[in-house]
Amino acid sequence: MRTILAGGDLSPALAELKHWLGITRTADDAQLTALIGAAVEACERFTGLTPLASTIEETRDASHEWTRLTTMPIAQVMSVELLDSEGVRTVLGEDEYDLHLSGDGAGQLRLRRGPFVSRVVLTLEAGPAPDWASLPDGLRHGILRFAAFLHREGEQGASEPPAAIAALWRP
């Protein structure tokens, strides 16, 4: 389970999308911002990358086995906590877990102690770009085009991006 605690600022994306669509009025801003958010989520599902710098909380079963984290690319691990069945969190010291971060930003975690009757919560800083302007062109243009596609098609259950957008998001 993942929760985004703080995401990147999408207001520059809104201005760019409005320019792309030829929209000048502010009445559509809330809807367009929601479409950009949906496009960012679609980009993340498709690429496996958190596009913009975000603070993310990832919850998973506690284990002494190496477990691959979902979030990537991980820039920094802010905290690792045990979460018991009553919702109480206990911060783990660095000597209580092993964390491996690879060069591509993927991470793996294992706890050093057990037995495990709880879950572990990681608070992470992730994303390759600190802001919209720094986002790689392929990701940025794909997000804009997908948001425009959703706007034009009326969100008709588009779960997969069209081929032209998918091409922008492929490595």
N, CA, C and O atoms as a DFTB+ gen file, in Angstrom:
684 C
 N C O
     1  1       0.844      -1.169       0.000
     2  2       0.000       0.000       0.000
     3  2       0.894       1.239       0.000
     4  3       1.869       1.315       0.749
     5  1       0.552       2.201      -0.844
     6  2       1.314       3.443      -0.949
     7  2       0.395       4.631      -0.761
     8  3      -0.740       4.649      -1.237
     9  1       0.911       5.621      -0.059
    10  2       0.183       6.871       0.130
    11  2       1.127       8.012      -0.197
    12  3       2.246       8.065       0.314
    13  1       0.678       8.925      -1.047
    14  2       1.491      10.102      -1.362
    15  2       1.189      11.158      -0.307
    16  3       0.069      11.662      -0.219
    17  1       2.201      11.487       0.492
    18  2       2.042      12.483       1.552
    19  2       2.189      13.898       1.006
    20  3       1.502      14.816       1.451
    21  1       3.083      14.067       0.047
    22  2       3.299      15.370      -0.593
    23  2       3.782      15.118      -2.012
    24  3       4.771      14.418      -2.231
    25  1       3.080      15.690      -2.963
    26  2       3.445      15.516      -4.368
    27  2       4.021      16.792      -4.944
    28  3       4.082      17.827      -4.279
    29  1       4.434      16.697      -6.176
    30  2       5.007      17.851      -6.858
    31  2       3.943      18.870      -7.240
    32  3       2.757      18.549      -7.321
    33  1       4.381      20.090      -7.470
    34  2       3.498      21.186      -7.866
    35  2       3.115      21.018      -9.332
    36  3       3.979      21.019     -10.210
    37  1       1.818      20.874      -9.594
    38  2       1.336      20.667     -10.962
    39  2       0.805      21.942     -11.619
    40  3       0.278      21.882     -12.730
    41  1       0.931      23.088     -10.959
    42  2       0.409      24.324     -11.565
    43  2       1.116      24.673     -12.880
    44  3       0.447      25.160     -13.792
    45  1       2.430      24.454     -13.032
    46  2       3.025      24.696     -14.348
    47  2       2.467      23.749     -15.416
    48  3       2.361      24.121     -16.584
    49  1       2.115      22.540     -15.016
    50  2       1.524      21.582     -15.953
    51  2       0.156      22.072     -16.402
    52  3      -0.212      21.906     -17.565
    53  1      -0.598      22.673     -15.494
    54  2      -1.913      23.197     -15.840
    55  2      -1.797      24.270     -16.912
    56  3      -2.546      24.261     -17.889
    57  1      -0.864      25.186     -16.733
    58  2      -0.671      26.253     -17.727
    59  2      -0.285      25.663     -19.086
    60  3      -0.765      26.113     -20.127
    61  1       0.583      24.657     -19.064
    62  2       1.019      24.027     -20.309
    63  2      -0.126      23.273     -20.989
    64  3      -0.270      23.329     -22.211
    65  1      -0.934      22.571     -20.202
    66  2      -2.070      21.838     -20.753
    67  2      -3.111      22.791     -21.340
    68  3      -3.658      22.538     -22.413
    69  1      -3.378      23.880     -20.633
    70  2      -4.350      24.856     -21.142
    71  2      -3.861      25.453     -22.464
    72  3      -4.656      25.671     -23.377
    73  1      -2.575      25.713     -22.565
    74  2      -2.018      26.231     -23.816
    75  2      -2.177      25.183     -24.922
    76  3      -2.575      25.513     -26.039
    77  1      -1.869      23.933     -24.612
    78  2      -1.975      22.826     -25.573
    79  2      -3.410      22.706     -26.096
    80  3      -3.630      22.508     -27.291
    81  1      -4.384      22.829     -25.183
    82  2      -5.795      22.668     -25.557
    83  2      -6.437      23.957     -26.063
    84  3      -7.566      23.932     -26.556
    85  1      -5.733      25.083     -25.949
    86  2      -6.301      26.367     -26.372
    87  2      -7.377      26.877     -25.431
    88  3      -8.318      27.539     -25.868
    89  1      -7.251      26.576     -24.144
    90  2      -8.226      27.016     -23.136
    91  2      -7.649      28.212     -22.398
    92  3      -6.514      28.169     -21.925
    93  1      -8.435      29.284     -22.299
    94  2      -7.956      30.490     -21.617
    95  2      -8.702      30.788     -20.325
    96  3      -8.179      31.498     -19.466
    97  1      -9.889      30.270     -20.172
    98  2     -10.687      30.582     -18.969
    99  2     -10.276      29.705     -17.791
   100  3      -9.710      28.627     -17.973
   101  1     -10.564      30.175     -16.598
   102  2     -10.182      29.446     -15.382
   103  2     -11.269      28.495     -14.888
   104  3     -11.038      27.726     -13.954
   105  1     -12.437      28.539     -15.496
   106  2     -13.558      27.709     -15.037
   107  2     -13.237      26.211     -15.113
   108  3     -13.800      25.425     -14.350
   109  1     -12.351      25.811     -16.013
   110  2     -12.021      24.396     -16.188
   111  2     -10.786      23.954     -15.403
   112  3     -10.383      22.796     -15.508
   113  1     -10.187      24.831     -14.631
   114  2      -8.923      24.526     -13.957
   115  2      -9.001      23.307     -13.040
   116  3      -8.091      22.478     -13.045
   117  1     -10.061      23.186     -12.260
   118  2     -10.174      22.054     -11.328
   119  2     -10.243      20.734     -12.095
   120  3      -9.579      19.764     -11.731
   121  1     -11.046      20.701     -13.153
   122  2     -11.168      19.477     -13.947
   123  2      -9.844      19.142     -14.632
   124  3      -9.426      17.984     -14.645
   125  1      -9.194      20.139     -15.193
   126  2      -7.929      19.904     -15.883
   127  2      -6.830      19.455     -14.913
   128  3      -6.009      18.603     -15.253
   129  1      -6.817      20.024     -13.723
   130  2      -5.842      19.614     -12.708
   131  2      -6.073      18.153     -12.312
   132  3      -5.120      17.397     -12.122
   133  1      -7.341      17.763     -12.189
   134  2      -7.658      16.367     -11.881
   135  2      -7.193      15.444     -13.010
   136  3      -6.701      14.346     -12.749
   137  1      -7.347      15.883     -14.263
   138  2      -6.900      15.079     -15.398
   139  2      -5.375      14.957     -15.419
   140  3      -4.843      13.903     -15.769
   141  1      -4.682      16.015     -15.051
   142  2      -3.219      15.949     -14.963
   143  2      -2.819      14.953     -13.879
   144  3      -1.903      14.154     -14.073
   145  1      -3.498      15.000     -12.746
   146  2      -3.230      14.041     -11.673
   147  2      -3.447      12.604     -12.139
   148  3      -2.648      11.721     -11.828
   149  1      -4.524      12.370     -12.883
   150  2      -4.799      11.032     -13.419
   151  2      -3.716      10.627     -14.411
   152  3      -3.311       9.465     -14.450
   153  1      -3.248      11.578     -15.211
   154  2      -2.196      11.289     -16.187
   155  2      -0.870      10.979     -15.491
   156  3      -0.130      10.102     -15.936
   157  1      -0.567      11.683     -14.412
   158  2       0.650      11.403     -13.634
   159  2       0.566       9.988     -13.049
   160  3       1.546       9.244     -13.088
   161  1      -0.595       9.616     -12.510
   162  2      -0.786       8.270     -11.970
   163  2      -0.646       7.218     -13.069
   164  3      -0.037       6.172     -12.847
   165  1      -1.201       7.484     -14.249
   166  2      -1.074       6.541     -15.365
   167  2       0.383       6.395     -15.783
   168  3       0.839       5.291     -16.083
   169  1       1.112       7.501     -15.804
   170  2       2.532       7.471     -16.137
   171  2       3.287       6.611     -15.127
   172  3       4.152       5.820     -15.501
   173  1       2.959       6.769     -13.859
   174  2       3.635       5.990     -12.820
   175  2       3.320       4.507     -12.963
   176  3       4.215       3.673     -12.837
   177  1       2.054       4.165     -13.227
   178  2       1.699       2.755     -13.420
   179  2       2.423       2.168     -14.628
   180  3       2.900       1.034     -14.585
   181  1       2.501       2.943     -15.700
   182  2       3.090       2.456     -16.945
   183  2       4.607       2.302     -16.837
   184  3       5.166       1.294     -17.268
   185  1       5.263       3.301     -16.264
   186  2       6.728       3.305     -16.218
   187  2       7.294       2.663     -14.960
   188  3       8.441       2.213     -14.956
   189  1       6.504       2.615     -13.891
   190  2       7.013       2.138     -12.613
   191  2       7.802       3.200     -11.867
   192  3       8.409       2.908     -10.837
   193  1       7.802       4.427     -12.371
   194  2       8.548       5.530     -11.767
   195  2       7.607       6.575     -11.183
   196  3       6.565       6.879     -11.763
   197  1       7.979       7.118     -10.041
   198  2       7.293       8.288      -9.506
   199  2       7.873       9.479     -10.261
   200  3       9.039       9.815     -10.056
   201  1       7.083      10.139     -11.144
   202  2       7.673      11.151     -12.035
   203  2       8.238      12.384     -11.331
   204  3       9.361      12.801     -11.613
   205  1       7.459      12.968     -10.415
   206  2       7.883      14.195      -9.732
   207  2       8.288      13.899      -8.297
   208  3       7.764      12.978      -7.671
   209  1       9.214      14.678      -7.788
   210  2       9.652      14.514      -6.405
   211  2       8.438      14.518      -5.482
   212  3       7.625      15.442      -5.502
   213  1       8.334      13.471      -4.676
   214  2       7.192      13.290      -3.786
   215  2       7.658      12.636      -2.498
   216  3       8.680      11.949      -2.465
   217  1       6.898      12.859      -1.444
   218  2       7.098      12.138      -0.198
   219  2       6.030      11.057      -0.164
   220  3       4.835      11.345      -0.238
   221  1       6.468       9.819      -0.052
   222  2       5.572       8.672      -0.159
   223  2       5.737       7.784       1.053
   224  3       6.844       7.577       1.552
   225  1       4.610       7.262       1.520
   226  2       4.617       6.306       2.617
   227  2       4.230       4.951       2.025
   228  3       3.160       4.810       1.432
   229  1       5.088       3.976       2.185
   230  2       4.850       2.632       1.654
   231  2       4.734       1.668       2.824
   232  3       5.636       1.584       3.657
   233  1       3.616       0.937       2.888
   234  2       3.361      -0.014       3.970
   235  2       3.381      -1.422       3.400
   236  3       2.772      -1.700       2.367
   237  1       4.092      -2.304       4.093
   238  2       4.185      -3.695       3.631
   239  2       4.350      -4.625       4.823
   240  3       4.600      -4.179       5.942
   241  1       4.208      -5.921       4.572
   242  2       4.399      -6.897       5.640
   243  2       5.851      -6.865       6.100
   244  3       6.769      -6.754       5.288
   245  1       6.043      -6.964       7.396
   246  2       7.391      -7.033       7.958
   247  2       7.956      -8.420       7.667
   248  3       7.246      -9.420       7.778
   249  1       9.233      -8.479       7.296
   250  2       9.853      -9.758       6.957
   251  2      11.367      -9.681       7.136
   252  3      11.973      -8.617       7.013
   253  1      11.962     -10.842       7.432
   254  2      13.417     -10.903       7.486
   255  2      13.988     -11.279       6.113
   256  3      15.206     -11.352       5.946
   257  1      13.111     -11.517       5.134
   258  2      13.513     -11.785       3.751
   259  2      13.614     -10.471       2.993
   260  3      12.918      -9.510       3.321
   261  1      14.473     -10.421       1.987
   262  2      14.563      -9.223       1.157
   263  2      13.233      -9.018       0.446
   264  3      12.717      -9.937      -0.189
   265  1      12.682      -7.820       0.550
   266  2      11.417      -7.468      -0.076
   267  2      11.638      -6.235      -0.954
   268  3      12.153      -5.215      -0.495
   269  1      11.245      -6.343      -2.207
   270  2      11.413      -5.227      -3.141
   271  2      10.358      -4.153      -2.848
   272  3       9.174      -4.456      -2.699
   273  1      10.802      -2.905      -2.770
   274  2       9.883      -1.792      -2.552
   275  2       9.227      -1.411      -3.875
   276  3       9.826      -1.569      -4.939
   277  1       8.020      -0.919      -3.807
   278  2       7.260      -0.550      -5.001
   279  2       7.718       0.793      -5.557
   280  3       7.830       0.962      -6.771
   281  1       7.978       1.731      -4.682
   282  2       8.328       3.088      -5.079
   283  2       9.715       3.141      -5.699
   284  3      10.662       2.533      -5.200
   285  1       9.813       3.886      -6.804
   286  2      11.124       4.160      -7.386
   287  2      11.022       5.340      -8.342
   288  3       9.943       5.571      -8.886
   289  1      12.057       6.076      -8.567
   290  2      13.370       5.935      -7.963
   291  2      13.399       6.579      -6.567
   292  3      12.896       7.684      -6.364
   293  1      13.986       5.876      -5.641
   294  2      14.085       6.359      -4.266
   295  2      15.291       7.276      -4.162
   296  3      16.407       6.893      -4.513
   297  1      15.058       8.482      -3.679
   298  2      16.142       9.436      -3.471
   299  2      16.658       9.357      -2.034
   300  3      17.854       9.502      -1.784
   301  1      15.731       9.123      -1.088
   302  2      16.113       9.115       0.322
   303  2      15.060       8.370       1.129
   304  3      13.865       8.478       0.856
   305  1      15.513       7.612       2.126
   306  2      14.614       6.966       3.076
   307  2      14.574       7.859       4.308
   308  3      15.586       8.070       4.976
   309  1      13.395       8.375       4.593
   310  2      13.234       9.300       5.718
   311  2      13.084       8.541       7.045
   312  3      13.665       8.933       8.057
   313  1      12.293       7.443       7.033
   314  2      12.123       6.664       8.260
   315  2      11.632       5.259       7.921
   316  3      11.050       5.018       6.863
   317  1      11.886       4.345       8.852
   318  2      11.389       2.974       8.785
   319  2      10.753       2.709      10.144
   320  3      11.402       2.863      11.179
   321  1       9.471       2.307      10.141
   322  2       8.737       2.100      11.388
   323  2       7.987       0.777      11.343
   324  3       7.507       0.359      10.289
   325  1       7.889       0.121      12.500
   326  2       7.000      -1.027      12.636
   327  2       5.611      -0.498      12.948
   328  3       5.457       0.480      13.680
   329  1       4.606      -1.149      12.390
   330  2       3.203      -0.787      12.621
   331  2       2.518      -2.016      13.195
   332  3       2.395      -3.034      12.514
   333  1       2.066      -1.928      14.461
   334  2       1.438      -3.099      15.062
   335  2      -0.050      -3.153      14.708
   336  3      -0.571      -2.260      14.041
   337  1      -0.719      -4.201      15.160
   338  2      -2.127      -4.421      14.806
   339  2      -3.060      -3.349      15.359
   340  3      -4.192      -3.218      14.893
   341  1      -2.604      -2.586      16.341
   342  2      -3.420      -1.526      16.920
   343  2      -3.117      -0.156      16.305
   344  3      -3.685       0.854      16.718
   345  1      -2.221      -0.130      15.319
   346  2      -1.898       1.119      14.641
   347  2      -0.789       1.918      15.289
   348  3      -0.543       3.060      14.901
   349  1      -0.116       1.342      16.269
   350  2       0.974       2.028      16.955
   351  2       2.259       1.842      16.139
   352  3       2.596       0.730      15.734
   353  1       2.956       2.935      15.912
   354  2       4.210       2.907      15.154
   355  2       5.412       2.991      16.095
   356  3       5.407       3.721      17.085
   357  1       6.445       2.212      15.746
   358  2       7.696       2.233      16.493
   359  2       8.823       2.449      15.496
   360  3       9.003       1.653      14.575
   361  1       9.581       3.522      15.676
   362  2      10.681       3.826      14.765
   363  2      11.786       2.790      14.945
   364  3      12.176       2.466      16.067
   365  1      12.282       2.278      13.823
   366  2      13.384       1.323      13.853
   367  2      14.710       2.046      13.688
   368  3      14.828       2.971      12.884
   369  1      15.694       1.623      14.444
   370  2      17.041       2.151      14.280
   371  2      17.698       1.522      13.065
   372  3      17.266       0.469      12.595
   373  1      18.737       2.160      12.557
   374  2      19.421       1.658      11.368
   375  2      20.031       0.278      11.580
   376  3      20.297      -0.431      10.609
   377  1      20.257      -0.115      12.829
   378  2      20.812      -1.434      13.110
   379  2      19.740      -2.528      13.137
   380  3      20.062      -3.696      13.357
   381  1      18.473      -2.166      12.917
   382  2      17.379      -3.134      12.973
   383  2      16.871      -3.556      11.599
   384  3      15.968      -4.387      11.499
   385  1      17.440      -2.994      10.552
   386  2      17.029      -3.372       9.199
   387  2      18.189      -3.193       8.233
   388  3      19.151      -2.479       8.515
   389  1      18.077      -3.853       7.096
   390  2      19.032      -3.695       6.001
   391  2      18.265      -3.106       4.831
   392  3      17.138      -3.509       4.544
   393  1      18.882      -2.161       4.168
   394  2      18.270      -1.496       3.020
   395  2      19.278      -1.483       1.893
   396  3      20.426      -1.079       2.076
   397  1      18.845      -1.926       0.733
   398  2      19.711      -1.909      -0.445
   399  2      19.051      -1.026      -1.500
   400  3      17.930      -1.293      -1.931
   401  1      19.755       0.024      -1.910
   402  2      19.294       0.885      -2.994
   403  2      20.205       0.654      -4.188
   404  3      21.426       0.767      -4.070
   405  1      19.621       0.332      -5.338
   406  2      20.417       0.091      -6.535
   407  2      20.564       1.382      -7.334
   408  3      19.909       2.383      -7.044
   409  1      21.414       1.347      -8.322
   410  2      21.704       2.526      -9.126
   411  2      20.510       3.071      -9.880
   412  3      20.486       4.255     -10.214
   413  1      19.506       2.227     -10.161
   414  2      18.322       2.700     -10.889
   415  2      17.247       3.254      -9.959
   416  3      16.168       3.625     -10.421
   417  1      17.525       3.316      -8.658
   418  2      16.583       3.892      -7.696
   419  2      15.649       2.884      -7.063
   420  3      14.802       3.258      -6.251
   421  1      15.783       1.599      -7.419
   422  2      14.971       0.560      -6.795
   423  2      15.526       0.258      -5.412
   424  3      16.712       0.461      -5.151
   425  1      14.659      -0.230      -4.527
   426  2      15.100      -0.535      -3.179
   427  2      14.581      -1.868      -2.697
   428  3      13.533      -2.340      -3.138
   429  1      15.321      -2.469      -1.788
   430  2      14.923      -3.698      -1.116
   431  2      15.161      -3.519       0.374
   432  3      16.114      -2.860       0.791
   433  1      14.284      -4.114       1.168
   434  2      14.359      -3.982       2.622
   435  2      14.203      -5.358       3.260
   436  3      13.442      -6.199       2.783
   437  1      14.940      -5.568       4.347
   438  2      14.706      -6.728       5.202
   439  2      14.954      -6.293       6.633
   440  3      15.830      -5.475       6.914
   441  1      14.164      -6.857       7.527
   442  2      14.329      -6.565       8.947
   443  2      15.231      -7.615       9.556
   444  3      15.250      -8.763       9.111
   445  1      15.971      -7.228      10.566
   446  2      16.942      -8.127      11.187
   447  2      16.371      -8.929      12.346
   448  3      16.993      -9.888      12.802
   449  1      15.195      -8.547      12.824
   450  2      14.662      -9.278      13.976
   451  2      13.276      -9.833      13.666
   452  3      12.655      -9.407      12.692
   453  1      12.791     -10.743      14.444
   454  2      11.485     -11.365      14.264
   455  2      11.096     -12.018      15.565
   456  3      11.842     -11.847      16.529
   457  1      10.013     -12.743      15.693
   458  2       9.033     -13.020      14.646
   459  2       8.230     -11.765      14.309
   460  3       8.165     -10.815      15.090
   461  1       7.627     -11.789      13.136
   462  2       6.951     -10.603      12.636
   463  2       5.439     -10.789      12.671
   464  3       4.884     -11.629      11.962
   465  1       4.801     -10.009      13.486
   466  2       3.335      -9.995      13.547
   467  2       2.849      -8.587      13.238
   468  3       1.752      -8.196      13.638
   469  1       3.656      -7.847      12.538
   470  2       3.317      -6.465      12.254
   471  2       3.662      -6.129      10.808
   472  3       4.071      -6.986      10.026
   473  1       3.488      -4.894      10.494
   474  2       3.824      -4.379       9.172
   475  2       4.932      -3.348       9.346
   476  3       5.210      -2.897      10.457
   477  1       5.554      -2.985       8.240
   478  2       6.597      -1.973       8.273
   479  2       6.150      -0.824       7.377
   480  3       5.595      -1.042       6.300
   481  1       6.400       0.404       7.833
   482  2       6.037       1.608       7.089
   483  2       7.318       2.368       6.789
   484  3       8.076       2.714       7.696
   485  1       7.551       2.625       5.503
   486  2       8.714       3.406       5.077
   487  2       8.220       4.754       4.578
   488  3       7.253       4.830       3.820
   489  1       8.882       5.805       5.001
   490  2       8.609       7.128       4.459
   491  2       9.782       7.459       3.554
   492  3      10.933       7.480       3.989
   493  1       9.475       7.719       2.283
   494  2      10.488       7.860       1.245
   495  2      10.364       9.178       0.509
   496  3       9.269       9.719       0.353
   497  1      11.486       9.682       0.065
   498  2      11.523      10.764      -0.913
   499  2      11.848      10.082      -2.237
   500  3      12.832       9.350      -2.333
   501  1      11.027      10.319      -3.256
   502  2      11.225       9.639      -4.528
   503  2      10.924      10.584      -5.681
   504  3      10.275      11.616      -5.512
   505  1      11.410      10.207      -6.854
   506  2      11.132      10.961      -8.074
   507  2      12.400      11.512      -8.691
   508  3      13.268      12.020      -7.981
   509  1      12.515      11.415     -10.028
   510  2      13.727      11.881     -10.699
   511  2      13.804      13.400     -10.878
   512  3      14.883      13.946     -11.105
   513  1      12.663      14.076     -10.777
   514  2      12.651      15.509     -11.070
   515  2      12.100      16.297      -9.881
   516  3      11.053      15.945      -9.338
   517  1      12.797      17.360      -9.474
   518  2      12.313      18.151      -8.342
   519  2      11.079      18.998      -8.680
   520  3      10.327      19.376      -7.781
   521  1      10.867      19.296      -9.957
   522  2       9.718      20.110     -10.345
   523  2       9.315      19.785     -11.783
   524  3      10.011      19.053     -12.487
   525  1       8.186      20.340     -12.204
   526  2       7.632      20.064     -13.527
   527  2       8.623      20.406     -14.641
   528  3       8.769      19.631     -15.586
   529  1       9.295      21.531     -14.550
   530  2      10.227      21.964     -15.603
   531  2      11.416      21.017     -15.737
   532  3      11.998      20.914     -16.817
   533  1      11.785      20.329     -14.669
   534  2      12.936      19.422     -14.687
   535  2      12.585      18.009     -15.124
   536  3      13.474      17.175     -15.302
   537  1      11.313      17.736     -15.296
   538  2      10.872      16.403     -15.696
   539  2      11.396      16.085     -17.086
   540  3      11.322      16.936     -17.973
   541  1      11.925      14.883     -17.302
   542  2      12.392      14.529     -18.648
   543  2      11.297      14.755     -19.691
   544  3      10.120      14.508     -19.430
   545  1      11.694      15.224     -20.867
   546  2      10.729      15.615     -21.902
   547  2       9.724      14.522     -22.233
   548  3       8.534      14.808     -22.365
   549  1      10.169      13.285     -22.370
   550  2       9.254      12.198     -22.724
   551  2       8.165      12.004     -21.687
   552  3       6.997      11.830     -22.034
   553  1       8.543      12.033     -20.413
   554  2       7.550      11.888     -19.349
   555  2       6.597      13.075     -19.336
   556  3       5.381      12.903     -19.258
   557  1       7.161      14.291     -19.413
   558  2       6.342      15.503     -19.353
   559  2       5.348      15.567     -20.517
   560  3       4.159      15.805     -20.308
   561  1       5.838      15.354     -21.735
   562  2       4.946      15.430     -22.894
   563  2       3.917      14.302     -22.872
   564  3       2.770      14.508     -23.269
   565  1       4.307      13.127     -22.419
   566  2       3.356      12.026     -22.324
   567  2       2.244      12.321     -21.329
   568  3       1.081      12.009     -21.583
   569  1       2.598      12.924     -20.192
   570  2       1.595      13.285     -19.188
   571  2       0.639      14.322     -19.762
   572  3      -0.577      14.200     -19.608
   573  1       1.182      15.342     -20.425
   574  2       0.319      16.369     -21.024
   575  2      -0.591      15.784     -22.093
   576  3      -1.785      16.081     -22.127
   577  1      -0.037      14.962     -22.957
   578  2      -0.840      14.379     -24.038
   579  2      -1.913      13.446     -23.482
   580  3      -3.030      13.405     -23.998
   581  1      -1.574      12.694     -22.426
   582  2      -2.582      11.800     -21.855
   583  2      -3.691      12.602     -21.186
   584  3      -4.863      12.246     -21.307
   585  1      -3.347      13.670     -20.486
   586  2      -4.369      14.534     -19.882
   587  2      -5.250      15.138     -20.975
   588  3      -6.469      15.202     -20.815
   589  1      -4.653      15.580     -22.081
   590  2      -5.429      16.131     -23.208
   591  2      -6.318      15.049     -23.818
   592  3      -7.469      15.313     -24.167
   593  1      -5.792      13.841     -23.946
   594  2      -6.571      12.713     -24.459
   595  2      -7.780      12.458     -23.571
   596  3      -8.894      12.292     -24.066
   597  1      -7.561      12.426     -22.249
   598  2      -8.668      12.214     -21.316
   599  2      -9.703      13.326     -21.427
   600  3     -10.905      13.075     -21.337
   601  1      -9.236      14.548     -21.621
   602  2     -10.142      15.694     -21.761
   603  2     -10.992      15.560     -23.038
   604  3     -12.205      15.767     -23.012
   605  1     -10.348      15.220     -24.125
   606  2     -11.060      15.127     -25.412
   607  2     -11.982      13.918     -25.475
   608  3     -13.071      13.993     -26.043
   609  1     -11.552      12.816     -24.901
   610  2     -12.337      11.580     -24.979
   611  2     -13.368      11.470     -23.862
   612  3     -14.148      10.518     -23.830
   613  1     -13.377      12.428     -22.954
   614  2     -14.347      12.406     -21.862
   615  2     -14.108      11.292     -20.858
   616  3     -15.046      10.796     -20.235
   617  1     -12.845      10.900     -20.703
   618  2     -12.463       9.880     -19.715
   619  2     -13.220       8.574     -19.920
   620  3     -13.641       7.958     -18.940
   621  1     -13.400       8.144     -21.127
   622  2     -14.162       6.927     -21.443
   623  2     -13.400       5.669     -21.053
   624  3     -13.077       4.850     -21.912
   625  1     -13.115       5.511     -19.787
   626  2     -12.489       4.288     -19.292
   627  2     -11.095       4.025     -19.852
   628  3     -10.689       2.869     -19.968
   629  1     -10.369       5.058     -20.195
   630  2      -9.026       4.884     -20.757
   631  2      -8.053       4.511     -19.656
   632  3      -7.580       5.373     -18.915
   633  1      -7.757       3.223     -19.551
   634  2      -6.816       2.794     -18.520
   635  2      -5.404       2.687     -19.084
   636  3      -4.430       2.806     -18.342
   637  1      -5.288       2.466     -20.374
   638  2      -3.991       2.366     -21.024
   639  2      -3.778       3.566     -21.936
   640  3      -4.709       4.013     -22.606
   641  1      -2.571       4.080     -21.962
   642  2      -2.308       5.225     -22.840
   643  2      -2.289       4.791     -24.310
   644  3      -1.919       3.657     -24.615
   645  1      -2.685       5.685     -25.215
   646  2      -2.564       5.395     -26.640
   647  2      -1.089       5.130     -26.984
   648  3      -0.189       5.514     -26.238
   649  1      -0.861       4.473     -28.118
   650  2       0.474       4.050     -28.523
   651  2       1.463       5.219     -28.603
   652  3       2.622       5.066     -28.216
   653  1       1.028       6.375     -29.094
   654  2       1.945       7.523     -29.222
   655  2       2.426       8.000     -27.854
   656  3       3.559       8.462     -27.717
   657  1       1.567       7.889     -26.848
   658  2       1.951       8.293     -25.487
   659  2       2.829       7.217     -24.858
   660  3       3.829       7.525     -24.209
   661  1       2.454       5.961     -25.052
   662  2       3.252       4.855     -24.526
   663  2       4.683       4.924     -25.072
   664  3       5.638       4.613     -24.361
   665  1       4.822       5.328     -26.323
   666  2       6.172       5.448     -26.912
   667  2       7.007       6.500     -26.187
   668  3       8.219       6.343     -26.046
   669  1       6.369       7.555     -25.734
   670  2       7.091       8.596     -24.987
   671  2       7.530       8.098     -23.615
   672  3       8.542       8.553     -23.082
   673  1       6.780       7.174     -23.048
   674  2       7.052       6.693     -21.691
   675  2       7.967       5.482     -21.648
   676  3       8.426       5.104     -20.570
   677  1       8.243       4.870     -22.774
   678  2       9.141       3.717     -22.777
   679  2      10.585       4.214     -22.616
   680  3      10.930       5.303     -23.074
   681  1      11.421       3.399     -21.957
   682  2      12.823       3.824     -21.777
   683  2      13.541       3.963     -23.099
   684  3      14.722       4.311     -23.126
